[in-house]
Each structure stands twice: as structure tokens, then as C-alpha cells.
Amino acid sequence: MSPEETNDTATNGAAPSADSSDSSHGTIVDLSHNRVLTTADLGASKPVPKPPQPKAQPVKFPTVVACEHTIDPRHFPTQANCQDCWDAFFEYNTGALASVHQLLLTGGTQAVVAIHGKKFTKYFGIYLKQQLLKMHQQAHTEPTAYEHGATGLEVPSLAQIGERS
């Protein structure tokens, strides 16, 4: 062993390694290959730059044509006294409409008021009444098959029977 190695062993208590580091200058000396590496180039892969994230766009809610209010279909209308907004809300949420109708049939209006509130129940009743009136009016205004001259019983003529055979 050289006198320098014995001095290093005496001061550190360990044998010197092949790589030594000089932390004051930010360089690493690789004695086995006689190279000097900077801390920026330690052989590690370079970081992959991330693409810039697009800025969040504001949510654009639909506008009710009749009253020109914007409506968030996920929540009750913000213009709580506007019948057109409530109609648009019920038209958009057909799945929720069916569950509220089922709740109304099973638990009555008290169950709907307990879950959704008085105002919701009021406007749901108005909407349901309008829809039932539309269905009733369409049923009475559409001509039936009998009014068109059909009797519901079709008897083939003798000429048609002769053509088939």
C-alpha cells in the first residue's frame, strides 16, 4: 500500500474506493476509467418533457329556448320559479323522471316532498299534468281505423282467391 492509501485508511477508517466524490465542486471522479463526470451527466436517462396541459374550459350549459335561461341538467333549475326551466329539466332527465313517477305511485306526494322538496313536487305535478293532457288530446284527435273506412274485417274477393290458387 502506498503512503497516501494508508493515510486515507487512517483518517476514514475504510479503504478508498475506485470512485471518489468531490461534493464541493459538483463533479464525480471515476478513477477506474479516468473520467470526470459532472452531476448533470451521471449516465441516467434524461427526463421526458411533458406536453403542456390545456387550460380547463368553462362548462357551457344549454339555453332554454322559451325563456333564454341557461340550465344545468345535473341540478334543479337556478331560476326556481320559471316553469319553462322546470319543463326543460324534466324533458332532459327522463331516467330520473321515471324514478320520481314510481316514487309518486308507491309513496304518494309525501314521499316525493320528503326526498325532493315542495317546489320540485309542485313543478313535477304541473309537468305531469301537461304531459297527460297532451296524451289525452292526441288520443281523441287521431282518427281511428274505423273512421278511415276500415271495418277491421277484411274478406278477400273471389278474384283474389282465384289468383292465389
Helices and strands as residue ranges (DSSP letters): H 3-12, E 19-22, E 27-30, E 35-38, H 83-92, H 94-116, H 118-141, H 158-164
